[in-house]
Amino acid sequence: MARSGLDRDARTRYASRVRIFLVALAALTLGAPAQARKPMIKDLVSAFESAKTDERIRLAAALGRRKDKKTTDALILAFDIKRGNPRESAAFVEALGLAGDPRAVAPLATAWDYLRSLILQMGELPGNLQVLRWKLLDALSRLGGDQAVRILSEALNDGDPRVVEEAVRGLGRLQVKDAVPALQQLASGATGNLLQAIFEALGDIGDKRALSTLEQAVTNPDKFIEVEVSYALAKLGRKDALARLNGFLAGDPGEDKVGLLAAYYLVKLDKDAGLRHLETMMKKPDSPLAPFAAETLGKTENPRGVLVLVEAFKAPDPAVRLSVARSLGRLGGGRAVSALKKMRSDSNPGVRSAAINGLADLGEND
């Protein structure tokens, strides 16, 4: 039933629940003492359980980020792959991945098996359910454990290239050494995003068996591939590869996108040179790559990127400010929250919306 169709008492109860939720978030944000924290989480869970679809989707990430047993319980209880709204299911899957609770593996694995059974029946899933498969693999890779590794390993043989890509990234995130031979075999016929994911995974796993594959690929004339392989070799301790990445920062001006990718990897390696390069790109007047530089900082998942981003939240280009808001929402932390709260008053409606959404994802709605 639409909200406009609610009677007066129902509207009053709904408004009361929203007030309870906002008070709870405010108390959590201000750092309530340990003994007071549980009741606040209880109110947050209550607001989630009684909310309508759009609100539940918005609150899911906040519950996941709490990493509390009660919030995880609420997400597991709400997650129903067979009867649930696909949009809600996707939000719950992401939140369960954020929660980091190994108890979430079982319902996620059940959902994965259910979608596989649908493929056998239907031949091909609708787009929203196929996206859900990607999100399931991402969440499982953030939780880990034998069951998650088994599903990720089996997904390397999936017919959907994006599913294979997510499986590769997940095995890399979990540093599954047993996956190295399969990844090397995949690399021989892979291109594009999948090949990039394989190189990154081989670097993240850190197994020297991958050196033969990487050393052969580093001679590829495609500079993007050379950058990707250099990152993997640098992760394996090759100093010459790190020097190559730095060299791409000072490349031909016509190869700025190559430098952008090299800077991304250098930030992932926690190198100052990457941060400086992205900051310079972000501050270039009228540069079409400035928004991408801000977005790249968020994708690195390096919290040091926040220090660069908060200096640009008043950039003259609204496209840059929009990317800054999105990246701050990804990285989080006290400084990010402070900047996002200021960006809620931005002159651009898109930036305001991104700041509000970022704060909601971080559980900061006061």
N, C-alpha and C positions, 0 to 999 in steps of 0.2 A: 504494500500500500504506500502511495506517495506521501511525503511529509505533509503536503497541503491538505490531505484528506484526514489527518489526525484530529481527534477531538481535543478540546481544550485541556482536559486532564492529561492526556497523552503528551501534548506539547509541553506542558509544565514538567512532567517527569523527564522528558528528553532534555529540556533546558537544564534541569537540576543535575542530570548525569554529566552534561558538558561542563558545568561549573565545577563539579567534583574533579573531573579529569584535568581541567586547567589548573586548579589549586594543587593537585598532585604533582603535575609537571613542574610547577613553580617551586614547590618544596624540594623536589629532586634536583632541580637546577641549582638551587642555592646551597645544596649540600646538606641535607637533613642528617642528623646524627643517626648512627647505626640502628638504634632501637626504634626510631621513627620511620625508617625507610620502608619496612615491610608494609605498614598500613597504606603508604602512598602507592606502592606497587599494587596493592590490592585494589585501590580505587582506579588505577590505570587499567588493570585487567577488567574491572567491572565496566568501565566505559567502553572498552573494546568489545566485550561480549554483547553489549546492548546496542551497539552502533549499527547503522545501516551500511550497505555495501561500500559506498565511496569512502565513508569515514573509517571503516574497518581496514580498507586498503591503505589509507593514509597512516593509520595507527600501527600497522603491522611492523614497519621498520623500527619504530620507537620501542616496541616490545622486544624485538630481536636484539637491539643494541643494549638493552638492560642486562642481558646475559644472566637472568635470574630464573630459578627453577619454576616459579609461579607463572612468569610471562611465557616461558617455553611451554609449560603445560597448556596454557590458553591457546597458543598457536597450534600445538599438536591436536588439541581437541577440535579446533575450528577447521583444520585441514581435512577436507573430504574430496579426494580426487574424483570420485564417481558422481557425486551429486552437487559438488560445489561449483560456484561461478568461476570460470577459467581465469578471470582477472584477479579475483580474490585468491585463488589457488596459487597463481604466480607470485603475488605479494607475500603469501604465507611461506612459500618455498624460499624466497630470498631472505625473509626474516629468520627462518629456521637456520639457514646457512650462517647468518650474522650471529645467532645465539651461541654457536659453538658447543652446543650440548650434544654429546654422542647419542642420547636417547632419541634424537630426531632422525637418526639414520634409518631406523626401522620403517617409520611411515613414509619417508622419502623413497626408500627402496621398494616398498609396496606400490607407491604411485608409479615408479619407473616400470615395474612389471605389468601393471595395469595398462599403461600406455602401449607397451610392447604387444599385449594381447589385442588391443584395439587395432594396431597395425596389421596383425594377422587377419583380423576380421574385415577391415575396411580397405586395406592396401595402402592407403595414404591418409595421414591425419590432416584435419584442418589446421590452418596456420597458427591459431592461438594455442593449440595443443602441442604443435611441434616446437613452438617457442618454449613452452613449459618443459619439454624434454631437455632443452639447453640449460634452462635454469636449474633443473634437478641435478644435472651433472656438476654445475658450478657449486651448488649448495653442498653436495656430497663431498666435493674436493676440499671444502672448508671445514668439514667435520672429521674426515678421515676414518680410519679403521678398516679392517679386512673386508667387510661387506662393501664399503664405498670403493675400495681399490678394485675389487672384483668387477663391480659394475662399470667402472671407468675403463678397465682393461678390455672388457667385452665390447664396450662401445667403440673401440678403435676399428671394429669391423662393420660399423653401422653404415647404412646406405645413404644417410644424410651427411654431406661434408661438414656442415656446421656442428652436428653432433660429434663427429670425429674430432673436429677442432677443439671443442669444449673438453672432450675426454683427454686430449693431448695436454691441454693447459692444466687440467686437474691433476694428471699424473705428475706433471712438472711441479705443481704447487706442493704436492705431497712427497716429492723427491723419491719416487718409486724406482729404485735401481733396476728391478726386474723388468721394467718397461723399456729399457734402453734398446735391446735388439729390435723390438717391434717398431720403435720410433725411427731407428735407423733404416729399417725396411720401408717404412712409410715415406721417408724423406726422398727416396729414389724416384718416386713418381709424383711428389707433391708440388704445388705451386701456390703463389699468392699468400693469403692469410694462413692457410694450413701449414705451409712450409715455414712461415715465420713462427707459428706456434710451436712447431717441432724444434726449431733451433733454440727458442727460448726455453723450452722444457728440458732439452739436453743440457743447456747451461745451468738451469736451476737444479737439476738432479745432481750434477757435479761428478758424474762417473767418467773416468778417463777413457773408457771404451769408446766414448763418443768422439774422441779426437780425430780418428781417421775420417769419419763422415764430415766433421766440421772443417778440417784442414783441406779436404778436397773441395768443399763448397766455397771457401773463402776466396778462391781465385775466380769466382763467377764475375763476369763483366758488369752485371747489374749491381750498381752501388748500394741499393737498398738491401740486397741480399748480403753484400759484403759487410754492411753495418750490423745486420742481424746476427751473422755468424761471428763477427768480432765481439759482440756482447757475450755470446755463449762461450767463446774462447777466453774472454776476460774472466768470466765466472769460474772457469777451470784453472785460473791462475796465470794465464799467458799475458805477460807485461806488454809484449809487442801488440797484442790485440787492443789493449787499453790505449796505447799510443795511437793506434789507427783511429779509434773512436774520437780521441781528442783532435786528430788531424782533420776529421770531417767538419769540425766546428769552424775551421778557417778555410773551408773550401770555396769554390767558385760561387759568387753571389747568385748565379742562376740555379744553384743546387741547394737552395735554402731548405727545401723539404728533407733533403738528406741530412743536413745539419740538425734539423728539428728532431729527426728520428735518433740521431746519435746522441743528442742532448737528453732525450727521453731515457735512453739506456744508461747514460752516465749518472743521471739522477737516481735511477733504480740501483745503481752501484754505489750510491751515496757520495758522488764526486761533485765538488764545488763547481767545477767547470761547466757541468750540465745546467746547474741552477743559474749561473751567471748568464749563460747563453740564452736560456728561455726568458729570463728577465729582460735581457736586451731586446729580444724579438718582440716581447709583449709591449715594450715601451716605444717601438718604432712608430712614428706618426703615419697614419693611413696605410699601414702594412696589412695586406690581406691575410698574412699568417699570424698576426698578433693574437686574434681570438684562439687560434689553434695552439699557440704557445701556452696560453692560460689553461686551455682544456687539457693539454698534455701534462701539465704539472699535477692535475688531479688524478690522471690515469697512472702516474708513477707510484701512487700509494705511499709516497715518502712524506711523512709529516713535516719535514723541513720545507716542503713546497708552500706551506701555509705562510711562512715568513715573507716569501716573495709575493704571494697572491694578495695579502692584506695591504700591501703598498699600492695595489692597482685597483682597489675597489671604487676609486673615484676617477678612473681613466675616462678621457673624453669620449671614446668610442663605446656606444652602448653594447655592441657585439662583444667587445672585450669584457665589459662589466658582467654581461650575461655568462660568459665562460668562467669568469672568476667566481661568480656565485655558485655555479654548478660544481666547480672544483672544490670550493670550500666545503660544500655539502658532502662531497665524497670523503675529504680528508678529516674533517671534524677537528675537535680540540677547542680549548677556551678562546684562542684568538680568532679562529674561524667563526665561532658562534657570535663573538662580539662584532665582527665585521658584517656578518649576515644580518644581524639585528639592525645595523645602520642601513644596510641595503634594502630593507623593507620600505624605506622612504625614498627610494630611487625615483627619478623622474620618468624612467622607462617602465611600462607595465610588465614587460617580459622579465626584466631584471627583478622587479618586485616579486613577481610570481616565483621565480627561481629561488630567491632568498627565503621566501616563506616555505616553499617545498623543502629546501635544504634544511631549515630549522626543524621542520616536522620530522624529516628522516632522522635527524639527530636527537629527537625527543625534546626539542626546545621550543615550546609554543607560548611562553609567557610574553 
